[in-house]
Amino acid sequence: MVEERRGRPRRDVFRLGELLPDGALTPIDCLVRNASEIGALIEVKDTAGLPQTFWLNVECLRMNKRCVVVRQTKHLFGVTFVI
């Protein structure tokens, strides 16, 4: 069993959202796989070239959060929300 190291438990959400990097005019589609009050796991087509900070908007959850990447793979971002 894998040890949980997050400060807050995350809940599965599986909702479509958009990333908006600073200065970008066009949002990037994403899937928010899970989230907590302090962070989320976000899936995109490819993380290459995407910035380490951006806005995350998920309309159906009324979520609009500033994010900083703390972990990254080819298709996933682990982010923390900036307050």
C-alpha positions in Angstrom: 0.0 0.0 0.0 1.3 3.5 -0.9 1.7 5.9 1.9 -0.4 9.1 1.5 1.9 12.2 1.8 -0.6 14.9 0.9 -1.5 17.5 3.6 -5.2 17.2 2.7 -7.1 14.2 1.2 -8.2 14.7 -2.4 -11.5 13.7 -3.8 -12.1 12.3 -7.3 -13.8 14.9 -9.5 -13.1 14.0 -13.2 -14.4 17.3 -14.6 -13.3 19.1 -17.7 -11.6 22.5 -17.2 -9.3 25.0 -18.8 -5.8 26.2 -18.1 -5.0 29.8 -18.9 -1.3 30.6 -18.8 -0.3 34.2 -18.2 -0.6 36.3 -21.4 -2.3 33.5 -23.3 -5.4 34.3 -25.3 -6.6 30.7 -25.8 -7.2 28.3 -22.9 -5.9 24.8 -22.9 -8.4 22.0 -22.3 -7.7 19.7 -19.4 -9.3 17.1 -17.1 -9.2 17.6 -13.4 -8.8 14.1 -12.0 -8.9 14.9 -8.3 -8.8 17.9 -6.0 -8.6 19.2 -2.5 -8.7 22.7 -0.9 -5.0 23.1 -1.6 -4.2 21.3 -4.8 -5.3 19.1 -7.8 -4.1 16.5 -10.3 -4.7 17.7 -13.8 -4.4 15.8 -17.1 -3.6 17.4 -20.4 -2.6 16.1 -23.9 1.0 17.0 -23.4 2.7 19.0 -20.6 5.8 19.8 -22.7 6.1 23.6 -23.1 3.4 24.5 -20.6 4.3 27.0 -17.9 4.8 26.2 -14.2 2.1 28.7 -13.2 -1.4 29.3 -14.7 -5.1 29.8 -13.9 -7.3 26.7 -13.6 -11.0 27.2 -14.4 -13.6 24.5 -13.9 -17.0 26.1 -14.4 -19.2 23.3 -13.2 -17.3 23.3 -9.9 -17.2 27.1 -9.7 -13.4 26.7 -9.4 -11.0 29.5 -10.6 -7.6 29.0 -9.0 -4.1 30.2 -9.5 -1.8 27.1 -9.7 1.8 26.3 -9.3 3.2 23.0 -10.6 4.8 20.8 -8.0 5.0 17.5 -9.9 4.8 16.8 -13.7 4.8 13.8 -16.1 4.2 13.7 -19.8 0.4 14.0 -19.3 -0.2 15.0 -15.7 0.4 18.0 -13.5 0.2 17.9 -9.7 -0.5 21.5 -8.6 -0.9 23.5 -5.5 -3.2 26.4 -5.3 -1.8 29.8 -4.7 -3.7 31.8 -2.2 
